[in-house]
Amino acid sequence: MLKFPYGISDFEKLISESYYYLDRTDRIPLIEQAGMQLLFLRPRRFGKSLLLDMLANYYDLAKAEQFETLFGDLFIGENPTPLHNQYFVMKWDFSTVLPEEGTKQQKKVLYDYINQRILGCVADYADYLDKVTIHDDAMISFASLLKAIQKTPHKLYLFIDEYDNFANEVMMSQVNQTMHNPERYKALVHGEGLLKTVFKNIKAAATGNGLDRVFITGVSPVVLADMSSGYNIVVNIYRRQEFNDLCGFHETEVREILSQVIEHCKLSEERYEEAFKIMKDFYNGYCFSTQDKSEVYNPTLTLYFLDNLLRTCEYPEDLLDHNLAMDRNRLNYIAKLPHGAEVVENAVDESRPLAVPKLHDRFGIEDMLLHEQREKELASLLYYLGVLTMDGKVALGKLKLRIPNLVIHSLYVEKLRQLLLPKVHDEDYQEAVEIFFLKGDLQPLCDFIEPRFDVFSNRDYRWQAEIAVKTAFMMLLFDDRLYVVDSEPELKRCYADLTLIARPDARQYEILDHLLEFKFIKLTDLALSNEQVRELTTEQLKALPLVKTAFEQAKKQLKKYRLVIEKRHGTVLKLQTTAVVALGFERLLWL
């Protein structure tokens, strides 16, 4: 019976209870060759903990008798390295260490946790180790453990999961304080800061004092950069070509396992292609290496979808796993930093791709607060958080970044609504949106947007005016429960402004598919004042020569795009084309 390990990061449980496991053990030799102290970064909920637990089981000398059971059916079981089951293994999971208000309280919580892990290590290897003494200062306890290890033929392999988690929580939960009073964060990473002290001891332990290897996972390099010399010997492997898919599924792998689920549910080939299209639109698109351009699927979201489909033979209603929704907090954090809102807005503007000279590996919180460094650091941080990904090179060799998929796009759109329309709630415009989805009548939504257009007018210096209009509609029309929403989709080397193609499982609701094209006319070109434009009727405005020309251009483009879309999606479409012409930031007309 096929079982998906959604939410399971216990490798032994996964193997012993016959859960589905995508074998990446062929990378173990490459990991060994990469260095003795390694840093591997990936966004939250990207399978890092399972990877780390798999490695811990492989190297654990206490698991030697279980090697064949755990790894016999995997690549490494047939091709083991000499180091398998040769280490004392200890794991620290900093995601379980909650941030505390005071420095003394935080130190006690962290040191109590490390002491507990040391006691667990002593219990696991009681037959190998002499007495280890535990002190209030966990670094003294750590030294005692290493001294006991040095009396044996083996050394320690230390695994640290989510190394930056509780420091990030301190940083992000107090963004305003961090900007003006960063003492709480600095107490962790600067000078003789708590976290810096821990990593200085790890660094010292690796100089012939019983600690041989360290494997660290996390989300971003910010905390490591702020610790500076406290831990400057780590090798970054997270953007190496050979590790691009270390956590993540390839398209062929998704297709293979999806076919098994479809067969179990006795669904048609058509449903198979539908399900695959949904997964590709919503979960694919991540790239972590400039050498390996292949994209990978988010493993947690992929398993979330497959698990739902296997259990119910239906797609999950909400394609965003709520366990991943905490990424909203990361976008909120970025948006509150100086110029952070600009970077969030620019990421959504697909007409002008966000590009940086390079992704930064070493930048701290203070770097992000400097005016002259804002975009490259903030864009790099968005990449590490998983809400931007690599998309090739552009002019002058700059690295192009893009939103990876529709799940992440929905988080951006939600944040844009909060930034630009903070006092507007869903229920304020939902009826107008539903009328458009069902009937194609855009007037109620135009009536809603017009009095709020001043929000966008002051962005005209950064955005093309047409982009501002499109963004206003996209923010309100974006609904991934019903539609695959695409801004600037490529249609045979031409680009439509906005498409809303109904999800296959949403066609039962009789909603229309939509293709929209936007035009913008400056009031100075019309030779009309704001007051005159507001006073003229819709019919009078549509009769103006410039307006008629704009509509004719839009309809011509819509006709061309329509042919491509209908060829792509077939007879299931109920496609309505809509041309929208904005007259300055005063009036909206549509046909």
Sequence and secondary structure as in RCSB ss.txt:
>XXXX:A:sequence
MLKFPYGISDFEKLISESYYYLDRTDRIPLIEQAGMQLLFLRPRRFGKSLLLDMLANYYDLAKAEQFETLFGDLF
IGENPTPLHNQYFVMKWDFSTVLPEEGTKQQKKVLYDYINQRILGCVADYADYLDKVTIHDDAMISFASLLKAIQ
KTPHKLYLFIDEYDNFANEVMMSQVNQTMHNPERYKALVHGEGLLKTVFKNIKAAATGNGLDRVFITGVSPVVLA
DMSSGYNIVVNIYRRQEFNDLCGFHETEVREILSQVIEHCKLSEERYEEAFKIMKDFYNGYCFSTQDKSEVYNPT
LTLYFLDNLLRTCEYPEDLLDHNLAMDRNRLNYIAKLPHGAEVVENAVDESRPLAVPKLHDRFGIEDMLLHEQRE
KELASLLYYLGVLTMDGKVALGKLKLRIPNLVIHSLYVEKLRQLLLPKVHDEDYQEAVEIFFLKGDLQPLCDFIE
PRFDVFSNRDYRWQAEIAVKTAFMMLLFDDRLYVVDSEPELKRCYADLTLIARPDARQYEILDHLLEFKFIKLTD
LALSNEQVRELTTEQLKALPLVKTAFEQAKKQLKKYRLVIEKRHGTVLKLQTTAVVALGFERLLWL
>XXXX:A:secstr
     TT   HHHHHHTT      GGGHHHHHHH SEEEEE  TTSSHHHHHHHHHHHHBGGGGGGHHHHHTTSH
HHHS  TTTT EEEEEEEGGGS   SSHHHHHHHHHHHHHHHHHHHHHHTTTT       SSHHHHHHHHHHHHT
TSS EEEEEEESTTHHHHHHHHHTHHHHHH THHHHHHHSTT HHHHHHHHHHHHTTTSSEEEEEEEES SHHHH
HHGGGG   EE TT GGGTTSSSB HHHHHHHHHHHHHHHT  HHHHHHHHHHHHHHH  B   SS    BB HH
HHHHHHHHHHHHSS  S SS GGGTTHHHHHHHHHHSTTHHHHHHHHH TTS EEESS  SS  HHHHT GGGHH
HHHHHHHHHHTSSEEEEE GGG EEEE  SHHHHHHHHHHHHHHH TT  HHHHHHHHHHHHHH   HHHHHHHG
GGTHHHHTTTTTS HHHHHHHHHHHHH  TTTEEEEES EETTEE SEEEEE GGGGGG   EEEEEEEEE HHH
HT  HHHHHHS HHHHHTSHHHHHHHHHHHHHHHHHHHHHHHHHGGG  EEEEEEEEETTTEEEE 
